[in-house]
Amino acid sequence: MDNLIDVYLTRLRRSDQGTEGILTVPELGFSCATLELPWRDNRPNISCIPPNTYPLAWRVSKRWKAFHIQNVPGRSWILMHAGNFAGAVKKGFKTNVQGCVLLGRRFGLIQGQRAVLVSRATVRRFNNLMAGKNARIIIKEQWEVKHAA
Protein backbone atom coordinates (compact mmCIF):
# COMPACT_ATOMS: atom_id res chain seq x y z
CA MET A 1 0.00 0.00 0.00
CA ASP A 2 1.30 3.44 -0.91
CA ASN A 3 2.10 5.96 1.78
CA LEU A 4 -0.66 8.39 2.60
CA ILE A 5 -0.27 11.68 0.71
CA ASP A 6 -1.21 14.84 2.62
CA VAL A 7 -3.18 17.45 0.71
CA TYR A 8 -3.44 20.81 2.48
CA LEU A 9 -6.20 23.34 1.91
CA THR A 10 -5.59 26.63 3.69
CA ARG A 11 -8.53 29.00 3.53
CA LEU A 12 -7.41 32.60 3.12
CA ARG A 13 -10.56 34.69 3.17
CA ARG A 14 -14.28 34.39 2.83
CA SER A 15 -17.10 36.55 1.60
CA ASP A 16 -20.49 36.10 -0.01
CA GLN A 17 -18.58 35.55 -3.28
CA GLY A 18 -16.95 32.42 -1.86
CA THR A 19 -14.23 31.08 0.40
CA GLU A 20 -10.81 31.46 -1.22
CA GLY A 21 -7.92 29.18 -0.39
CA ILE A 22 -4.70 27.58 -1.52
CA LEU A 23 -4.36 23.84 -2.00
CA THR A 24 -0.88 22.34 -1.77
CA VAL A 25 0.53 18.85 -2.12
CA PRO A 26 4.15 19.38 -1.03
CA GLU A 27 5.18 15.80 -1.77
CA LEU A 28 4.18 16.25 -5.42
CA GLY A 29 5.20 19.91 -5.82
CA PHE A 30 1.62 20.95 -6.61
CA SER A 31 -0.31 24.04 -5.57
CA CYS A 32 -3.39 25.83 -6.86
CA ALA A 33 -6.17 28.23 -5.93
CA THR A 34 -9.43 26.94 -4.44
CA LEU A 35 -12.90 28.36 -4.17
CA GLU A 36 -15.69 27.04 -1.97
CA LEU A 37 -19.07 28.27 -0.85
CA PRO A 38 -19.20 30.78 2.02
CA TRP A 39 -19.51 29.34 5.53
CA ARG A 40 -23.18 28.70 6.36
CA ASP A 41 -22.90 26.39 9.40
CA ASN A 42 -22.13 23.30 7.25
CA ARG A 43 -25.65 23.34 5.80
CA PRO A 44 -25.87 21.04 2.75
CA ASN A 45 -25.79 22.69 -0.68
CA ILE A 46 -25.08 26.24 0.61
CA SER A 47 -21.98 25.95 2.85
CA CYS A 48 -18.35 24.96 2.66
CA ILE A 49 -17.43 22.05 4.93
CA PRO A 50 -15.89 22.43 8.40
CA PRO A 51 -12.10 22.58 8.74
CA ASN A 52 -10.79 19.13 9.66
CA THR A 53 -8.86 16.18 8.26
CA TYR A 54 -10.79 13.95 5.86
CA PRO A 55 -9.95 10.90 3.73
CA LEU A 56 -9.77 11.50 -0.04
CA ALA A 57 -10.89 8.80 -2.47
CA TRP A 58 -11.11 8.64 -6.24
CA ARG A 59 -14.78 8.57 -7.28
CA VAL A 60 -16.21 7.61 -10.65
CA SER A 61 -19.88 8.06 -11.50
CA LYS A 62 -21.86 8.72 -14.65
CA ARG A 63 -21.39 12.46 -14.07
CA TRP A 64 -18.03 12.76 -12.28
CA LYS A 65 -14.50 11.45 -12.19
CA ALA A 66 -13.13 13.35 -9.23
CA PHE A 67 -11.60 13.13 -5.79
CA HIS A 68 -14.24 12.75 -3.11
CA ILE A 69 -13.78 14.24 0.37
CA GLN A 70 -15.20 11.56 2.66
CA ASN A 71 -16.61 11.36 6.19
CA VAL A 72 -17.83 14.97 6.34
CA PRO A 73 -20.46 15.10 9.13
CA GLY A 74 -23.96 15.57 7.74
CA ARG A 75 -22.72 15.82 4.15
CA SER A 76 -22.12 13.59 1.12
CA TRP A 77 -20.63 13.85 -2.36
CA ILE A 78 -18.16 16.63 -1.55
CA LEU A 79 -15.97 16.55 -4.65
CA MET A 80 -12.92 18.44 -5.90
CA HIS A 81 -13.79 19.49 -9.44
CA ALA A 82 -13.70 22.18 -12.12
CA GLY A 83 -15.82 25.31 -12.09
CA ASN A 84 -15.45 29.05 -11.64
CA PHE A 85 -17.96 30.33 -9.08
CA ALA A 86 -18.89 29.48 -5.48
CA GLY A 87 -20.97 32.45 -4.39
CA ALA A 88 -24.00 32.71 -2.13
CA VAL A 89 -26.95 32.31 -4.49
CA LYS A 90 -29.35 33.95 -2.01
CA LYS A 91 -27.14 37.06 -2.17
CA GLY A 92 -27.32 37.14 -5.97
CA PHE A 93 -24.00 35.44 -6.78
CA LYS A 94 -23.37 32.59 -9.21
CA THR A 95 -22.19 29.17 -8.08
CA ASN A 96 -21.00 25.97 -9.72
CA VAL A 97 -21.05 23.95 -6.48
CA GLN A 98 -23.29 22.58 -3.76
CA GLY A 99 -20.52 22.26 -1.18
CA CYS A 100 -17.64 21.00 -3.32
CA VAL A 101 -14.15 22.46 -3.73
CA LEU A 102 -13.25 24.13 -7.03
CA LEU A 103 -9.62 24.10 -8.18
CA GLY A 104 -8.05 26.72 -10.43
CA ARG A 105 -4.68 28.09 -11.44
CA ARG A 106 -5.40 31.54 -9.97
CA PHE A 107 -8.09 33.87 -8.68
CA GLY A 108 -9.73 36.48 -10.85
CA LEU A 109 -13.00 38.11 -11.78
CA ILE A 110 -15.57 36.92 -14.28
CA GLN A 111 -18.39 39.40 -14.95
CA GLY A 112 -17.48 41.20 -11.72
CA GLN A 113 -17.59 38.12 -9.46
CA ARG A 114 -14.64 36.45 -7.72
CA ALA A 115 -13.72 33.20 -9.45
CA VAL A 116 -11.01 30.62 -9.96
CA LEU A 117 -9.58 30.58 -13.47
CA VAL A 118 -8.07 27.85 -15.68
CA SER A 119 -10.02 25.32 -13.66
CA ARG A 120 -10.35 22.32 -16.01
CA ALA A 121 -6.61 22.17 -16.74
CA THR A 122 -5.80 22.54 -13.03
CA VAL A 123 -8.17 19.73 -12.03
CA ARG A 124 -6.75 17.52 -14.78
CA ARG A 125 -3.19 18.15 -13.54
CA PHE A 126 -4.18 17.48 -9.90
CA ASN A 127 -6.01 14.26 -10.82
CA ASN A 128 -3.08 13.01 -12.93
CA LEU A 129 -0.55 13.71 -10.16
CA MET A 130 -2.75 12.06 -7.52
CA ALA A 131 -3.77 9.04 -9.63
CA GLY A 132 -3.67 5.83 -7.64
CA LYS A 133 -2.47 7.48 -4.44
CA ASN A 134 -4.00 7.15 -0.99
CA ALA A 135 -4.59 10.60 0.41
CA ARG A 136 -6.18 12.77 3.03
CA ILE A 137 -7.07 16.45 2.95
CA ILE A 138 -6.24 18.72 5.87
CA ILE A 139 -8.42 21.85 5.82
CA LYS A 140 -7.39 24.81 7.97
CA GLU A 141 -8.43 28.42 8.05
CA GLN A 142 -5.63 30.99 7.95
CA TRP A 143 -7.23 33.06 10.66
CA GLU A 144 -7.10 29.99 12.99
CA VAL A 145 -3.54 29.08 12.00
CA LYS A 146 -2.28 32.57 12.86
CA HIS A 147 -3.72 32.40 16.39
CA ALA A 148 -2.47 28.88 17.03
CA ALA A 149 1.20 29.90 17.08
C-alpha positions as CSV (number, residue, x, y, z in Angstrom):
1,M,0.0,0.0,0.0
2,D,1.3,3.4,-0.9
3,N,2.1,6.0,1.8
4,L,-0.7,8.4,2.6
5,I,-0.3,11.7,0.7
6,D,-1.2,14.8,2.6
7,V,-3.2,17.5,0.7
8,Y,-3.4,20.8,2.5
9,L,-6.2,23.3,1.9
10,T,-5.6,26.6,3.7
11,R,-8.5,29.0,3.5
12,L,-7.4,32.6,3.1
13,R,-10.6,34.7,3.2
14,R,-14.3,34.4,2.8
15,S,-17.1,36.6,1.6
16,D,-20.5,36.1,0.0
17,Q,-18.6,35.6,-3.3
18,G,-17.0,32.4,-1.9
19,T,-14.2,31.1,0.4
20,E,-10.8,31.5,-1.2
21,G,-7.9,29.2,-0.4
22,I,-4.7,27.6,-1.5
23,L,-4.4,23.8,-2.0
24,T,-0.9,22.3,-1.8
25,V,0.5,18.9,-2.1
26,P,4.2,19.4,-1.0
27,E,5.2,15.8,-1.8
28,L,4.2,16.2,-5.4
29,G,5.2,19.9,-5.8
30,F,1.6,20.9,-6.6
31,S,-0.3,24.0,-5.6
32,C,-3.4,25.8,-6.9
33,A,-6.2,28.2,-5.9
34,T,-9.4,26.9,-4.4
35,L,-12.9,28.4,-4.2
36,E,-15.7,27.0,-2.0
37,L,-19.1,28.3,-0.8
38,P,-19.2,30.8,2.0
39,W,-19.5,29.3,5.5
40,R,-23.2,28.7,6.4
41,D,-22.9,26.4,9.4
42,N,-22.1,23.3,7.3
43,R,-25.7,23.3,5.8
44,P,-25.9,21.0,2.8
45,N,-25.8,22.7,-0.7
46,I,-25.1,26.2,0.6
47,S,-22.0,26.0,2.8
48,C,-18.4,25.0,2.7
49,I,-17.4,22.1,4.9
50,P,-15.9,22.4,8.4
51,P,-12.1,22.6,8.7
52,N,-10.8,19.1,9.7
53,T,-8.9,16.2,8.3
54,Y,-10.8,14.0,5.9
55,P,-10.0,10.9,3.7
56,L,-9.8,11.5,0.0
57,A,-10.9,8.8,-2.5
58,W,-11.1,8.6,-6.2
59,R,-14.8,8.6,-7.3
60,V,-16.2,7.6,-10.7
61,S,-19.9,8.1,-11.5
62,K,-21.9,8.7,-14.7
63,R,-21.4,12.5,-14.1
64,W,-18.0,12.8,-12.3
65,K,-14.5,11.5,-12.2
66,A,-13.1,13.3,-9.2
67,F,-11.6,13.1,-5.8
68,H,-14.2,12.7,-3.1
69,I,-13.8,14.2,0.4
70,Q,-15.2,11.6,2.7
71,N,-16.6,11.4,6.2
72,V,-17.8,15.0,6.3
73,P,-20.5,15.1,9.1
74,G,-24.0,15.6,7.7
75,R,-22.7,15.8,4.1
76,S,-22.1,13.6,1.1
77,W,-20.6,13.8,-2.4
78,I,-18.2,16.6,-1.5
79,L,-16.0,16.5,-4.6
80,M,-12.9,18.4,-5.9
81,H,-13.8,19.5,-9.4
82,A,-13.7,22.2,-12.1
83,G,-15.8,25.3,-12.1
84,N,-15.4,29.1,-11.6
85,F,-18.0,30.3,-9.1
86,A,-18.9,29.5,-5.5
87,G,-21.0,32.5,-4.4
88,A,-24.0,32.7,-2.1
89,V,-27.0,32.3,-4.5
90,K,-29.3,34.0,-2.0
91,K,-27.1,37.1,-2.2
92,G,-27.3,37.1,-6.0
93,F,-24.0,35.4,-6.8
94,K,-23.4,32.6,-9.2
95,T,-22.2,29.2,-8.1
96,N,-21.0,26.0,-9.7
97,V,-21.0,23.9,-6.5
98,Q,-23.3,22.6,-3.8
99,G,-20.5,22.3,-1.2
100,C,-17.6,21.0,-3.3
101,V,-14.1,22.5,-3.7
102,L,-13.2,24.1,-7.0
103,L,-9.6,24.1,-8.2
104,G,-8.0,26.7,-10.4
105,R,-4.7,28.1,-11.4
106,R,-5.4,31.5,-10.0
107,F,-8.1,33.9,-8.7
108,G,-9.7,36.5,-10.9
109,L,-13.0,38.1,-11.8
110,I,-15.6,36.9,-14.3
111,Q,-18.4,39.4,-15.0
112,G,-17.5,41.2,-11.7
113,Q,-17.6,38.1,-9.5
114,R,-14.6,36.4,-7.7
115,A,-13.7,33.2,-9.4
116,V,-11.0,30.6,-10.0
117,L,-9.6,30.6,-13.5
118,V,-8.1,27.9,-15.7
119,S,-10.0,25.3,-13.7
120,R,-10.3,22.3,-16.0
121,A,-6.6,22.2,-16.7
122,T,-5.8,22.5,-13.0
123,V,-8.2,19.7,-12.0
124,R,-6.8,17.5,-14.8
125,R,-3.2,18.2,-13.5
126,F,-4.2,17.5,-9.9
127,N,-6.0,14.3,-10.8
128,N,-3.1,13.0,-12.9
129,L,-0.6,13.7,-10.2
130,M,-2.8,12.1,-7.5
131,A,-3.8,9.0,-9.6
132,G,-3.7,5.8,-7.6
133,K,-2.5,7.5,-4.4
134,N,-4.0,7.1,-1.0
135,A,-4.6,10.6,0.4
136,R,-6.2,12.8,3.0
137,I,-7.1,16.5,3.0
138,I,-6.2,18.7,5.9
139,I,-8.4,21.8,5.8
140,K,-7.4,24.8,8.0
141,E,-8.4,28.4,8.0
142,Q,-5.6,31.0,7.9
143,W,-7.2,33.1,10.7
144,E,-7.1,30.0,13.0
145,V,-3.5,29.1,12.0
146,K,-2.3,32.6,12.9
147,H,-3.7,32.4,16.4
148,A,-2.5,28.9,17.0
149,A,1.2,29.9,17.1
